[in-house]
Amino acid sequence: AVPFDLAAGPMLRATLLRLGRREHVLALAMHHVVGDEWSEPILRRELDVLCNEGVLPSLPVQYADFAVWQRRWLTGEVLEGQLDYWRARLRDVPVLELPTDRPRAAVRSSAGAVSEFVVPADVVAGLRVLSRAAGVSMFMTVFAAFNVLLCRYSGQDDVVVGTPVANRNRAEVEGLIGFFVNTLVLRTDLSGDPTFVELLGRVRAGTLAAYAHQDVPFERLVDELGVVRDRSRTPLFQVLFNYVNEVVSDGGGARREVTGFDLSLSVGER
């Protein structure tokens, strides 16, 4: 594989393989800088329309329009207001010390492994009932349970976890191909031996506050907070949680066994 050249491009590569007179395979390689996970089904739908000689609808805005608008908006008092929230929220942020089977290496490796599991349908139904009763989303319920697990394994009641956010909170950008996704740092207080319902309240408040301040790019946040870099760990958080409403099949491709974090949990609904 030839690495992408971020300075010269292109960031999207296409190869058409002809298997027969009427059978072809289109292979696409897209760098993350020009497309996020949300973009993939959009690209698939648009290719399907074009392959069937359809016409794509006009877009209300382009990605460049969004980028210019965000750069102009996220300045001055708006930027400082968002940064003030994160400075207070992530003050003295702890390192999550998970028990491991070997000493931590001086330089973090991306080598990992994948373990898949299925949550029984009756358990999922129970979680939905609990979520409705507590006035929270399924994301919040599963995330709270994950925090309890991390608390028990680490022995820490101040747990910090990262989570990706689509960052497409305006209707005009929902149909755009581009890199909108951001990473939020969610800090959960499990002190005082709260009941699970009480914990759900804490998670809900923390999650909604983070969503309200989601526009600061994670990389900018790391720089602004003056995080001391440790080559053995990722900055601000070491565990990632991702909840997707629908799992998209990868067509039977190879499982990803590389990781950017100590532990990543991805939960999805079929």
Secondary structure, 3 states (H helix, E strand, C coil): CCCCCCCCCCCEEEEEEECCCCCEEEEEEECCCCCCCCHHHHHHHHHHHHHCCCCCCCCCCCHHHHHHHHHHHCCHHHHHHHHHHHHHHCCCCCCCCCCCCCCCCCCCCCECCCCCCCCCHHHHHHHHHHHHHHCCCHHHHHHHHHHHHHHHHHCCCEEEEEEEECCCCCHHHCCCCCCCCEEEEEEEECCCCCCHHHHHHHHHHHHHHHHHCCCCCHHHHHHHCCCCCCCCCCCCCCEEEEEECCCCCCCCCCCCCECCCCEEEEEECC
